[in-house]
Amino acid sequence: MLSAPQSNRVALYVSLNVAFLLVLILGYGIGAPQNPRLGYLVLLFALCSSYVVDLDGYNGRYALLAIFLNMYWIYFGVQDLTDLYHGVSTSGYEGLLSPTETVILVGGILLVLSYRVVVTLRNPVHRVVHAKDWSIRSALVVGLFLWLVGIGATYYWYFFVVTDKTVEGTKGIARISQYLTSGLVLAQMLLPVGIMLLAYAWRTARSRLLLALILAVISLQFLIGFVVDIKSMAIGGLSLVIVTIILTDGRVPKLWIAAAAVSIYVAFPVFQAYRAVVTGNIARTEVLNNLQATLEKVLAAKERVNSGRDRAQTFLERLSLKASVQMIVDGTANGIPFQHGYTLEPVLAAFVPRILWTDKPDIPTGRIINKVFHVTDQEETYISPSHIGELYWNFGWPGVLVGMSAIGTICGLVARRNLAECRTVTHLLLTVITVELVVHGFEGSMAGTYVVLQRSLAAVGLLHLIFAKLPVTGNSRGTIVRSSLGLSEESKSLIPFPNLLR
């Protein structure tokens, strides 16, 4: 028999799905499209809201699954829901589920099942956890150092090596040594780690000075991301801080999320106008030197770029991945050959430096997709395949079955030692890296994601050996941390709500 709290969560799950069904009925009445994907949307929402039944806290065992499923819904469901209200027919398939929708649903189900199996088997409730944590001073000093190195390498790479996104702009890589190339790439990977460490130090010390430092870090990264025309870089610092707050405090930072939503709403059209007016036409160094004049030019073009028949895509349209998966599923069904693992080869060579393997594979998956599937005539255009799309493109259904199960297993292994049981820097880094690379990076190519993931996990392990010295003992009811910074020993609960609906 279900406990009362779990019964409440089941009731909440049912209520959410009934409410969503009413939303669909309303949308169908307003838009009246000729081919609504109602069955697909009902099933996908039921899958993506299933975490509600087991969610045990914003930093609990199922928090990572909740984040993944929410993004899965955004990737594959939100655009169809929006099209329903606009009366747009989103699929030429008339049946209940198209082949693409079947791939998306089955892949999501396997992700959820494998995650739940791993968490259940490897993470029993109320177990005692023994770990070691960093001191606040170490987190602050190392975090600031890594961020400075990372931001410096990022600036040099995008302003003096890869000056724009065209083939011509990337020729700067050939003018520097392989040692410097490898060093700059690795140094850029330190940037998000530095931000996470600074955010952790701030949430632990609750210092206004550290808050000011965090705001300065976010602002500078936003500026560089704007100038180099990489939206993920611009909002990456803010998203990392939000995720860090959720995972360390076990609460939703409403003010920070509102600020992020406003930033995206206001800044995204500006970024689109910047790409149309500035990118490829004005050097990035010149943009920085004449930032005000550039911004005025961009704002003047914002309305033209973001409206009309040839407008740029909206934020949600750019996040939608269903069209990419459909292109791959339909294309392979009509003669485009499967890759049989070709685009995944770099994953096997993640730890082999290019200076030792001069012919190390460097496979631009997004550009290959653009060329093979005849998306555009511009060879430098990158088409995001999504991980599930790339798995299907390589191995068909076996790739989806095995690959999505493996992704769910990876996330489950990370979640088995969660921040609700034992809050440490290492646990935070592992969780946030997984969110950023596996969840947020789900839209891109797998090789780039899992090469960086392997290297990042190795780096976190090394940092843990060097800096994790403070003993921590905890379980699902609380954590005791002994600090070496002269602070009194403190015992406090890290789960302000052991059950969300109790």
Contacts in CASP RR format, 6 or more apart in sequence:
PFRMAT RR
TARGET T0000
AUTHOR 0000-0000-0000
METHOD contacts of the structure
MODEL  1
MLSAPQSNRVALYVSLNVAFLLVLILGYGIGAPQNPRLGYLVLLFALCSS
YVVDLDGYNGRYALLAIFLNMYWIYFGVQDLTDLYHGVSTSGYEGLLSPT
ETVILVGGILLVLSYRVVVTLRNPVHRVVHAKDWSIRSALVVGLFLWLVG
IGATYYWYFFVVTDKTVEGTKGIARISQYLTSGLVLAQMLLPVGIMLLAY
AWRTARSRLLLALILAVISLQFLIGFVVDIKSMAIGGLSLVIVTIILTDG
RVPKLWIAAAAVSIYVAFPVFQAYRAVVTGNIARTEVLNNLQATLEKVLA
AKERVNSGRDRAQTFLERLSLKASVQMIVDGTANGIPFQHGYTLEPVLAA
FVPRILWTDKPDIPTGRIINKVFHVTDQEETYISPSHIGELYWNFGWPGV
LVGMSAIGTICGLVARRNLAECRTVTHLLLTVITVELVVHGFEGSMAGTY
VVLQRSLAAVGLLHLIFAKLPVTGNSRGTIVRSSLGLSEESKSLIPFPNL
LR
2 10 0 8 1.000
5 499 0 8 1.000
5 501 0 8 1.000
5 502 0 8 1.000
6 53 0 8 1.000
8 501 0 8 1.000
8 502 0 8 1.000
9 52 0 8 1.000
9 53 0 8 1.000
9 54 0 8 1.000
9 55 0 8 1.000
9 500 0 8 1.000
9 501 0 8 1.000
10 53 0 8 1.000
12 52 0 8 1.000
12 501 0 8 1.000
13 49 0 8 1.000
13 50 0 8 1.000
13 52 0 8 1.000
13 53 0 8 1.000
16 49 0 8 1.000
16 52 0 8 1.000
17 42 0 8 1.000
17 45 0 8 1.000
17 46 0 8 1.000
17 49 0 8 1.000
20 42 0 8 1.000
20 45 0 8 1.000
20 49 0 8 1.000
21 42 0 8 1.000
23 81 0 8 1.000
24 38 0 8 1.000
24 41 0 8 1.000
24 42 0 8 1.000
24 81 0 8 1.000
24 84 0 8 1.000
27 84 0 8 1.000
27 85 0 8 1.000
28 36 0 8 1.000
28 38 0 8 1.000
28 84 0 8 1.000
30 85 0 8 1.000
30 87 0 8 1.000
31 84 0 8 1.000
31 85 0 8 1.000
31 86 0 8 1.000
31 87 0 8 1.000
32 87 0 8 1.000
33 83 0 8 1.000
33 84 0 8 1.000
33 87 0 8 1.000
33 88 0 8 1.000
33 89 0 8 1.000
33 90 0 8 1.000
34 89 0 8 1.000
35 89 0 8 1.000
35 90 0 8 1.000
35 91 0 8 1.000
35 92 0 8 1.000
35 93 0 8 1.000
35 94 0 8 1.000
36 84 0 8 1.000
36 89 0 8 1.000
37 80 0 8 1.000
37 84 0 8 1.000
37 90 0 8 1.000
37 91 0 8 1.000
37 101 0 8 1.000
38 84 0 8 1.000
39 96 0 8 1.000
39 97 0 8 1.000
40 80 0 8 1.000
40 96 0 8 1.000
40 97 0 8 1.000
40 98 0 8 1.000
40 101 0 8 1.000
40 105 0 8 1.000
41 77 0 8 1.000
41 80 0 8 1.000
41 81 0 8 1.000
41 84 0 8 1.000
43 97 0 8 1.000
43 105 0 8 1.000
44 73 0 8 1.000
44 76 0 8 1.000
44 77 0 8 1.000
44 101 0 8 1.000
44 104 0 8 1.000
44 105 0 8 1.000
45 73 0 8 1.000
45 77 0 8 1.000
47 69 0 8 1.000
47 72 0 8 1.000
47 105 0 8 1.000
47 108 0 8 1.000
47 109 0 8 1.000
47 112 0 8 1.000
48 69 0 8 1.000
48 70 0 8 1.000
48 72 0 8 1.000
48 73 0 8 1.000
49 69 0 8 1.000
49 73 0 8 1.000
50 69 0 8 1.000
50 112 0 8 1.000
51 62 0 8 1.000
51 65 0 8 1.000
51 66 0 8 1.000
51 69 0 8 1.000
54 61 0 8 1.000
54 62 0 8 1.000
54 116 0 8 1.000
55 62 0 8 1.000
55 63 0 8 1.000
55 66 0 8 1.000
55 500 0 8 1.000
56 62 0 8 1.000
56 420 0 8 1.000
56 476 0 8 1.000
56 495 0 8 1.000
56 498 0 8 1.000
56 499 0 8 1.000
56 500 0 8 1.000
57 63 0 8 1.000
57 250 0 8 1.000
57 420 0 8 1.000
57 495 0 8 1.000
57 497 0 8 1.000
57 498 0 8 1.000
57 500 0 8 1.000
58 246 0 8 1.000
58 247 0 8 1.000
58 250 0 8 1.000
58 251 0 8 1.000
58 252 0 8 1.000
59 246 0 8 1.000
59 247 0 8 1.000
59 248 0 8 1.000
59 249 0 8 1.000
59 250 0 8 1.000
59 418 0 8 1.000
59 419 0 8 1.000
59 420 0 8 1.000
59 423 0 8 1.000
59 494 0 8 1.000
59 495 0 8 1.000
60 250 0 8 1.000
60 415 0 8 1.000
60 418 0 8 1.000
60 419 0 8 1.000
60 420 0 8 1.000
60 421 0 8 1.000
60 495 0 8 1.000
61 119 0 8 1.000
61 123 0 8 1.000
61 415 0 8 1.000
61 416 0 8 1.000
61 418 0 8 1.000
61 420 0 8 1.000
62 119 0 8 1.000
62 415 0 8 1.000
63 246 0 8 1.000
63 247 0 8 1.000
63 415 0 8 1.000
63 418 0 8 1.000
63 420 0 8 1.000
64 115 0 8 1.000
64 411 0 8 1.000
64 412 0 8 1.000
64 414 0 8 1.000
64 415 0 8 1.000
64 418 0 8 1.000
64 431 0 8 1.000
64 434 0 8 1.000
64 435 0 8 1.000
64 439 0 8 1.000
65 112 0 8 1.000
65 115 0 8 1.000
65 116 0 8 1.000
65 119 0 8 1.000
65 411 0 8 1.000
65 412 0 8 1.000
65 415 0 8 1.000
67 243 0 8 1.000
67 435 0 8 1.000
67 439 0 8 1.000
68 111 0 8 1.000
68 115 0 8 1.000
68 411 0 8 1.000
68 438 0 8 1.000
68 439 0 8 1.000
69 112 0 8 1.000
71 439 0 8 1.000
71 440 0 8 1.000
71 442 0 8 1.000
72 108 0 8 1.000
72 111 0 8 1.000
72 442 0 8 1.000
74 316 0 8 1.000
74 319 0 8 1.000
74 320 0 8 1.000
75 319 0 8 1.000
75 320 0 8 1.000
75 321 0 8 1.000
75 322 0 8 1.000
75 386 0 8 1.000
75 442 0 8 1.000
75 443 0 8 1.000
76 104 0 8 1.000
76 320 0 8 1.000
76 321 0 8 1.000
76 322 0 8 1.000
76 325 0 8 1.000
77 320 0 8 1.000
77 322 0 8 1.000
78 316 0 8 1.000
78 319 0 8 1.000
78 320 0 8 1.000
79 90 0 8 1.000
79 316 0 8 1.000
79 317 0 8 1.000
79 320 0 8 1.000
79 322 0 8 1.000
80 90 0 8 1.000
80 322 0 8 1.000
82 316 0 8 1.000
83 89 0 8 1.000
83 90 0 8 1.000
90 322 0 8 1.000
91 98 0 8 1.000
91 100 0 8 1.000
91 101 0 8 1.000
91 326 0 8 1.000
92 98 0 8 1.000
93 99 0 8 1.000
93 100 0 8 1.000
93 101 0 8 1.000
97 105 0 8 1.000
98 326 0 8 1.000
99 329 0 8 1.000
99 330 0 8 1.000
99 333 0 8 1.000
100 322 0 8 1.000
100 325 0 8 1.000
100 326 0 8 1.000
100 329 0 8 1.000
100 330 0 8 1.000
103 325 0 8 1.000
103 329 0 8 1.000
103 388 0 8 1.000
103 389 0 8 1.000
103 392 0 8 1.000
103 397 0 8 1.000
103 400 0 8 1.000
104 322 0 8 1.000
104 325 0 8 1.000
104 388 0 8 1.000
106 400 0 8 1.000
106 401 0 8 1.000
106 404 0 8 1.000
107 388 0 8 1.000
107 400 0 8 1.000
107 401 0 8 1.000
107 404 0 8 1.000
108 388 0 8 1.000
108 404 0 8 1.000
110 400 0 8 1.000
110 401 0 8 1.000
110 403 0 8 1.000
110 404 0 8 1.000
110 405 0 8 1.000
110 408 0 8 1.000
111 404 0 8 1.000
111 405 0 8 1.000
111 407 0 8 1.000
111 408 0 8 1.000
111 411 0 8 1.000
112 408 0 8 1.000
113 405 0 8 1.000
114 404 0 8 1.000
114 405 0 8 1.000
114 406 0 8 1.000
114 407 0 8 1.000
114 408 0 8 1.000
114 409 0 8 1.000
114 412 0 8 1.000
115 408 0 8 1.000
115 409 0 8 1.000
115 411 0 8 1.000
115 412 0 8 1.000
115 415 0 8 1.000
118 408 0 8 1.000
118 409 0 8 1.000
118 412 0 8 1.000
118 413 0 8 1.000
118 415 0 8 1.000
118 416 0 8 1.000
119 412 0 8 1.000
119 415 0 8 1.000
119 416 0 8 1.000
122 412 0 8 1.000
122 413 0 8 1.000
122 416 0 8 1.000
123 415 0 8 1.000
123 416 0 8 1.000
123 417 0 8 1.000
123 418 0 8 1.000
125 476 0 8 1.000
126 475 0 8 1.000
126 476 0 8 1.000
126 477 0 8 1.000
127 421 0 8 1.000
127 475 0 8 1.000
127 476 0 8 1.000
128 473 0 8 1.000
128 474 0 8 1.000
128 475 0 8 1.000
129 417 0 8 1.000
129 421 0 8 1.000
129 422 0 8 1.000
129 472 0 8 1.000
129 473 0 8 1.000
129 474 0 8 1.000
129 475 0 8 1.000
130 471 0 8 1.000
130 472 0 8 1.000
130 473 0 8 1.000
130 474 0 8 1.000
131 417 0 8 1.000
131 422 0 8 1.000
131 424 0 8 1.000
131 426 0 8 1.000
131 427 0 8 1.000
131 468 0 8 1.000
131 471 0 8 1.000
131 472 0 8 1.000
131 473 0 8 1.000
132 424 0 8 1.000
132 426 0 8 1.000
132 464 0 8 1.000
132 468 0 8 1.000
132 469 0 8 1.000
132 470 0 8 1.000
132 471 0 8 1.000
132 472 0 8 1.000
133 423 0 8 1.000
133 424 0 8 1.000
133 425 0 8 1.000
133 426 0 8 1.000
133 468 0 8 1.000
133 470 0 8 1.000
133 472 0 8 1.000
133 481 0 8 1.000
134 142 0 8 1.000
134 424 0 8 1.000
134 425 0 8 1.000
134 426 0 8 1.000
134 467 0 8 1.000
134 468 0 8 1.000
134 469 0 8 1.000
134 470 0 8 1.000
135 467 0 8 1.000
135 469 0 8 1.000
135 470 0 8 1.000
135 483 0 8 1.000
135 484 0 8 1.000
135 485 0 8 1.000
136 201 0 8 1.000
136 204 0 8 1.000
136 205 0 8 1.000
136 483 0 8 1.000
136 485 0 8 1.000
137 485 0 8 1.000
138 467 0 8 1.000
139 197 0 8 1.000
139 198 0 8 1.000
139 200 0 8 1.000
139 201 0 8 1.000
139 204 0 8 1.000
139 425 0 8 1.000
139 467 0 8 1.000
140 197 0 8 1.000
140 198 0 8 1.000
140 201 0 8 1.000
140 205 0 8 1.000
140 210 0 8 1.000
142 194 0 8 1.000
142 197 0 8 1.000
142 463 0 8 1.000
142 467 0 8 1.000
143 193 0 8 1.000
143 194 0 8 1.000
143 195 0 8 1.000
143 197 0 8 1.000
143 198 0 8 1.000
143 201 0 8 1.000
144 194 0 8 1.000
144 198 0 8 1.000
144 213 0 8 1.000
146 190 0 8 1.000
146 191 0 8 1.000
146 193 0 8 1.000
146 194 0 8 1.000
146 197 0 8 1.000
147 190 0 8 1.000
147 191 0 8 1.000
147 194 0 8 1.000
147 195 0 8 1.000
147 197 0 8 1.000
147 198 0 8 1.000
147 217 0 8 1.000
149 187 0 8 1.000
149 190 0 8 1.000
150 187 0 8 1.000
150 188 0 8 1.000
150 189 0 8 1.000
150 190 0 8 1.000
150 191 0 8 1.000
150 194 0 8 1.000
151 191 0 8 1.000
151 220 0 8 1.000
151 221 0 8 1.000
151 224 0 8 1.000
152 187 0 8 1.000
153 183 0 8 1.000
153 184 0 8 1.000
153 187 0 8 1.000
153 188 0 8 1.000
153 190 0 8 1.000
153 191 0 8 1.000
154 188 0 8 1.000
154 191 0 8 1.000
154 224 0 8 1.000
154 233 0 8 1.000
155 224 0 8 1.000
156 184 0 8 1.000
157 184 0 8 1.000
157 185 0 8 1.000
157 188 0 8 1.000
158 224 0 8 1.000
158 228 0 8 1.000
158 230 0 8 1.000
158 284 0 8 1.000
159 228 0 8 1.000
159 284 0 8 1.000
159 285 0 8 1.000
159 288 0 8 1.000
161 172 0 8 1.000
161 173 0 8 1.000
161 175 0 8 1.000
161 176 0 8 1.000
161 184 0 8 1.000
162 169 0 8 1.000
162 170 0 8 1.000
162 172 0 8 1.000
162 173 0 8 1.000
163 169 0 8 1.000
163 172 0 8 1.000
163 283 0 8 1.000
163 284 0 8 1.000
164 279 0 8 1.000
164 280 0 8 1.000
164 284 0 8 1.000
165 229 0 8 1.000
165 279 0 8 1.000
165 280 0 8 1.000
165 380 0 8 1.000
166 280 0 8 1.000
166 380 0 8 1.000
167 379 0 8 1.000
167 380 0 8 1.000
173 181 0 8 1.000
178 354 0 8 1.000
178 355 0 8 1.000
179 355 0 8 1.000
181 354 0 8 1.000
182 353 0 8 1.000
182 354 0 8 1.000
182 355 0 8 1.000
186 455 0 8 1.000
189 452 0 8 1.000
189 455 0 8 1.000
189 456 0 8 1.000
189 459 0 8 1.000
191 221 0 8 1.000
192 236 0 8 1.000
192 237 0 8 1.000
192 240 0 8 1.000
192 432 0 8 1.000
192 433 0 8 1.000
192 436 0 8 1.000
193 429 0 8 1.000
193 433 0 8 1.000
193 456 0 8 1.000
193 459 0 8 1.000
193 460 0 8 1.000
193 463 0 8 1.000
195 217 0 8 1.000
195 221 0 8 1.000
195 237 0 8 1.000
195 240 0 8 1.000
195 241 0 8 1.000
196 240 0 8 1.000
196 244 0 8 1.000
196 428 0 8 1.000
196 429 0 8 1.000
196 432 0 8 1.000
197 425 0 8 1.000
197 429 0 8 1.000
198 210 0 8 1.000
198 213 0 8 1.000
198 214 0 8 1.000
198 217 0 8 1.000
199 214 0 8 1.000
199 240 0 8 1.000
199 241 0 8 1.000
199 244 0 8 1.000
199 245 0 8 1.000
200 244 0 8 1.000
200 248 0 8 1.000
200 425 0 8 1.000
200 428 0 8 1.000
201 210 0 8 1.000
202 210 0 8 1.000
202 211 0 8 1.000
202 213 0 8 1.000
202 214 0 8 1.000
203 244 0 8 1.000
203 245 0 8 1.000
203 248 0 8 1.000
203 249 0 8 1.000
204 248 0 8 1.000
214 241 0 8 1.000
217 237 0 8 1.000
218 237 0 8 1.000
218 238 0 8 1.000
218 241 0 8 1.000
221 233 0 8 1.000
221 234 0 8 1.000
221 236 0 8 1.000
221 237 0 8 1.000
222 234 0 8 1.000
222 235 0 8 1.000
222 237 0 8 1.000
222 238 0 8 1.000
222 263 0 8 1.000
224 233 0 8 1.000
224 234 0 8 1.000
225 231 0 8 1.000
225 233 0 8 1.000
225 234 0 8 1.000
226 234 0 8 1.000
226 267 0 8 1.000
226 270 0 8 1.000
226 271 0 8 1.000
226 274 0 8 1.000
227 284 0 8 1.000
227 287 0 8 1.000
227 288 0 8 1.000
227 291 0 8 1.000
228 284 0 8 1.000
229 271 0 8 1.000
229 274 0 8 1.000
229 275 0 8 1.000
229 278 0 8 1.000
229 279 0 8 1.000
231 268 0 8 1.000
231 271 0 8 1.000
232 440 0 8 1.000
234 267 0 8 1.000
234 271 0 8 1.000
235 260 0 8 1.000
235 263 0 8 1.000
235 264 0 8 1.000
235 267 0 8 1.000
238 256 0 8 1.000
238 259 0 8 1.000
238 260 0 8 1.000
238 263 0 8 1.000
239 260 0 8 1.000
239 436 0 8 1.000
239 440 0 8 1.000
240 432 0 8 1.000
240 436 0 8 1.000
241 256 0 8 1.000
242 253 0 8 1.000
242 256 0 8 1.000
242 257 0 8 1.000
242 260 0 8 1.000
243 432 0 8 1.000
243 435 0 8 1.000
243 436 0 8 1.000
244 428 0 8 1.000
244 432 0 8 1.000
245 251 0 8 1.000
245 253 0 8 1.000
245 256 0 8 1.000
246 252 0 8 1.000
246 253 0 8 1.000
247 419 0 8 1.000
247 428 0 8 1.000
247 431 0 8 1.000
247 432 0 8 1.000
248 419 0 8 1.000
248 423 0 8 1.000
248 428 0 8 1.000
250 419 0 8 1.000
250 420 0 8 1.000
250 494 0 8 1.000
250 495 0 8 1.000
250 496 0 8 1.000
251 496 0 8 1.000
264 315 0 8 1.000
265 315 0 8 1.000
268 314 0 8 1.000
268 315 0 8 1.000
269 302 0 8 1.000
269 305 0 8 1.000
269 306 0 8 1.000
269 312 0 8 1.000
270 298 0 8 1.000
270 299 0 8 1.000
270 302 0 8 1.000
272 302 0 8 1.000
272 305 0 8 1.000
272 306 0 8 1.000
272 312 0 8 1.000
272 313 0 8 1.000
273 298 0 8 1.000
273 299 0 8 1.000
273 301 0 8 1.000
273 302 0 8 1.000
273 304 0 8 1.000
273 305 0 8 1.000
273 306 0 8 1.000
273 312 0 8 1.000
274 298 0 8 1.000
275 312 0 8 1.000
276 301 0 8 1.000
276 305 0 8 1.000
276 312 0 8 1.000
277 297 0 8 1.000
277 298 0 8 1.000
277 301 0 8 1.000
277 305 0 8 1.000
278 287 0 8 1.000
278 294 0 8 1.000
278 297 0 8 1.000
278 298 0 8 1.000
282 294 0 8 1.000
287 294 0 8 1.000
305 311 0 8 1.000
305 312 0 8 1.000
306 312 0 8 1.000
319 443 0 8 1.000
321 384 0 8 1.000
321 386 0 8 1.000
321 442 0 8 1.000
321 443 0 8 1.000
324 369 0 8 1.000
324 383 0 8 1.000
324 384 0 8 1.000
324 385 0 8 1.000
324 386 0 8 1.000
324 389 0 8 1.000
325 385 0 8 1.000
325 386 0 8 1.000
325 388 0 8 1.000
325 389 0 8 1.000
325 392 0 8 1.000
327 373 0 8 1.000
327 375 0 8 1.000
328 369 0 8 1.000
328 373 0 8 1.000
328 385 0 8 1.000
328 389 0 8 1.000
328 390 0 8 1.000
328 392 0 8 1.000
328 393 0 8 1.000
329 389 0 8 1.000
329 392 0 8 1.000
331 373 0 8 1.000
332 338 0 8 1.000
332 392 0 8 1.000
332 393 0 8 1.000
332 396 0 8 1.000
336 372 0 8 1.000
336 373 0 8 1.000
338 393 0 8 1.000
338 394 0 8 1.000
338 395 0 8 1.000
338 396 0 8 1.000
339 393 0 8 1.000
339 394 0 8 1.000
340 394 0 8 1.000
340 395 0 8 1.000
341 394 0 8 1.000
341 395 0 8 1.000
342 363 0 8 1.000
342 394 0 8 1.000
343 363 0 8 1.000
343 365 0 8 1.000
343 368 0 8 1.000
343 390 0 8 1.000
343 393 0 8 1.000
343 394 0 8 1.000
343 445 0 8 1.000
343 446 0 8 1.000
343 447 0 8 1.000
344 390 0 8 1.000
344 394 0 8 1.000
344 446 0 8 1.000
344 447 0 8 1.000
345 361 0 8 1.000
345 363 0 8 1.000
345 447 0 8 1.000
346 360 0 8 1.000
346 361 0 8 1.000
346 362 0 8 1.000
346 363 0 8 1.000
346 447 0 8 1.000
346 448 0 8 1.000
346 451 0 8 1.000
347 446 0 8 1.000
347 447 0 8 1.000
347 448 0 8 1.000
347 450 0 8 1.000
347 451 0 8 1.000
347 454 0 8 1.000
349 357 0 8 1.000
349 360 0 8 1.000
349 361 0 8 1.000
350 450 0 8 1.000
350 451 0 8 1.000
350 454 0 8 1.000
350 455 0 8 1.000
351 454 0 8 1.000
351 455 0 8 1.000
351 458 0 8 1.000
352 360 0 8 1.000
354 360 0 8 1.000
363 447 0 8 1.000
364 382 0 8 1.000
365 385 0 8 1.000
365 390 0 8 1.000
365 444 0 8 1.000
365 445 0 8 1.000
365 446 0 8 1.000
365 447 0 8 1.000
366 382 0 8 1.000
366 383 0 8 1.000
366 384 0 8 1.000
366 385 0 8 1.000
366 444 0 8 1.000
366 445 0 8 1.000
367 379 0 8 1.000
367 380 0 8 1.000
367 381 0 8 1.000
367 382 0 8 1.000
367 383 0 8 1.000
369 375 0 8 1.000
369 383 0 8 1.000
369 385 0 8 1.000
369 393 0 8 1.000
370 376 0 8 1.000
370 378 0 8 1.000
370 379 0 8 1.000
370 381 0 8 1.000
370 382 0 8 1.000
370 383 0 8 1.000
371 379 0 8 1.000
373 383 0 8 1.000
375 381 0 8 1.000
375 383 0 8 1.000
384 443 0 8 1.000
384 444 0 8 1.000
384 445 0 8 1.000
385 393 0 8 1.000
385 444 0 8 1.000
385 445 0 8 1.000
386 442 0 8 1.000
386 443 0 8 1.000
386 444 0 8 1.000
387 407 0 8 1.000
387 441 0 8 1.000
387 442 0 8 1.000
387 444 0 8 1.000
387 446 0 8 1.000
387 449 0 8 1.000
388 400 0 8 1.000
388 404 0 8 1.000
388 442 0 8 1.000
390 444 0 8 1.000
390 445 0 8 1.000
390 446 0 8 1.000
391 399 0 8 1.000
391 400 0 8 1.000
391 403 0 8 1.000
391 404 0 8 1.000
391 446 0 8 1.000
392 399 0 8 1.000
392 400 0 8 1.000
395 402 0 8 1.000
407 438 0 8 1.000
410 434 0 8 1.000
410 438 0 8 1.000
411 434 0 8 1.000
411 438 0 8 1.000
411 439 0 8 1.000
414 430 0 8 1.000
414 431 0 8 1.000
414 434 0 8 1.000
415 431 0 8 1.000
417 427 0 8 1.000
418 427 0 8 1.000
418 431 0 8 1.000
419 427 0 8 1.000
419 428 0 8 1.000
419 431 0 8 1.000
419 494 0 8 1.000
420 476 0 8 1.000
420 494 0 8 1.000
420 495 0 8 1.000
421 474 0 8 1.000
421 475 0 8 1.000
421 476 0 8 1.000
421 478 0 8 1.000
421 479 0 8 1.000
422 472 0 8 1.000
422 473 0 8 1.000
422 474 0 8 1.000
422 475 0 8 1.000
422 479 0 8 1.000
423 472 0 8 1.000
423 479 0 8 1.000
423 481 0 8 1.000
423 494 0 8 1.000
424 468 0 8 1.000
424 472 0 8 1.000
425 464 0 8 1.000
425 467 0 8 1.000
425 468 0 8 1.000
426 460 0 8 1.000
426 461 0 8 1.000
426 463 0 8 1.000
426 464 0 8 1.000
426 468 0 8 1.000
429 460 0 8 1.000
429 463 0 8 1.000
430 457 0 8 1.000
430 460 0 8 1.000
433 453 0 8 1.000
433 456 0 8 1.000
433 457 0 8 1.000
433 460 0 8 1.000
434 453 0 8 1.000
437 449 0 8 1.000
437 450 0 8 1.000
437 452 0 8 1.000
437 453 0 8 1.000
437 456 0 8 1.000
438 449 0 8 1.000
438 453 0 8 1.000
441 449 0 8 1.000
442 449 0 8 1.000
469 484 0 8 1.000
470 481 0 8 1.000
470 482 0 8 1.000
470 483 0 8 1.000
470 484 0 8 1.000
471 482 0 8 1.000
472 479 0 8 1.000
472 480 0 8 1.000
472 481 0 8 1.000
472 482 0 8 1.000
473 479 0 8 1.000
473 480 0 8 1.000
474 480 0 8 1.000
476 495 0 8 1.000
476 498 0 8 1.000
477 493 0 8 1.000
477 495 0 8 1.000
477 498 0 8 1.000
478 491 0 8 1.000
478 492 0 8 1.000
478 493 0 8 1.000
478 494 0 8 1.000
478 495 0 8 1.000
479 491 0 8 1.000
479 492 0 8 1.000
479 493 0 8 1.000
479 494 0 8 1.000
480 489 0 8 1.000
480 490 0 8 1.000
480 491 0 8 1.000
481 490 0 8 1.000
482 489 0 8 1.000
483 489 0 8 1.000
483 490 0 8 1.000
END
